[in-house]
Amino acid sequence: MGFKKDWKKFKNHLKDGGLFYAFRRGVQYFLFLFRKKVSPRNIEISSPRLPVPDHVSFSKGNIKFAYDQGAGFSIFWKDLELTQKPGFSCGIHTLGFSTDSSLADTEILEKTDDFVKIKVSFQELPISQIWSVRMGEEGIFFWDIDVEAKEWLYIEEFRIVSLVGYGYKSWVSGHIQQDFKRVDDQWHDLFIGDRPFDLVAVRFPLGDSFRPSFSMELLDQQEYFSSIIQNPPLSHSAHIIGFRKLIPADARQIPPGFSHLFSGRITISEKDYFLDTRIEKLRQCELNGIFAKNKAGNTAVFEK
């Protein structure tokens, strides 16, 4: 099975970049596996080290944030957990292969009363990320991701998502709102946008128990991002909301070094008007864009 998978990768590399590129990627992957096997993480270090925390939590008002190494992130509202493990996640798709941060090694680098910085080292790819999560005013979190590629990589797509638990009736992508479909044992893509929407959310509780809306927003309006809403199989006990970044074909060969990937804001709001205001603003922006495009087209026709 492993040989077939590697052969498929090789053929994809061959098709994409030619014989030299395919052989170079094969050699790079072999060296990566060798370095991983003899990595200092797998060698006991005799020199003393400062203890590294494996748990972080901070709270403000009704909102509490927690991170457990190996388990992931959690956000609570009045002791009700809104997220589902691992909470936040970043997926990477390359030729014939996908992985995500829930399978990666993590290390807490820094923490304060309202901030945590975490290193995420992917096991299958020579790449790591630095996640910075900061709590702002009550109900608001800021999430930043920086990337370090340790060698040349071919990456087609990143997915930056939050897993939220069942208990929400509706999802939001930009100004589009719909109810979740019934969950079953299959993966379902409820919405994968083909144009940038900088807001995704879940809202309206199921049943009689109130819970606040949970939303994610892009902060830096980066190109190539679009929104994604998914229903994983029933066993995951979660909905997925977030963003996917499709890398243009001519920019998929990522050089070694650091780069910024994502800046976003997560908002937990007990007031419906907050999300309604954001949705209406996005609706008006889209209508104004359509109006301006139509006006320009009509002018061009008139001038002819």
Secondary structure by P-SEA (a helix, b strand, c coil): caaaaaaaaaaaaaacccaaaaaaaaaaaaaaaaaaaaccccccccccccccccbbbbbcccbbbbbcccbbbbbbccccccccccccbbbbbccccccccccbbbbbccccccbbbbbbbbccccbbbbbbbbbccccbbbbbbbbbbccbbbbcbbbbbbbbccccccccccccccccccccccccccccccccccccccccccccbbbbbbbbbbccccccbbbbbbbccccccccccbbbbbccccccccccbbbbcccbbbbbcccaaaaaaaaaaaaaaaaaaaaaaaaaaaaaaaac
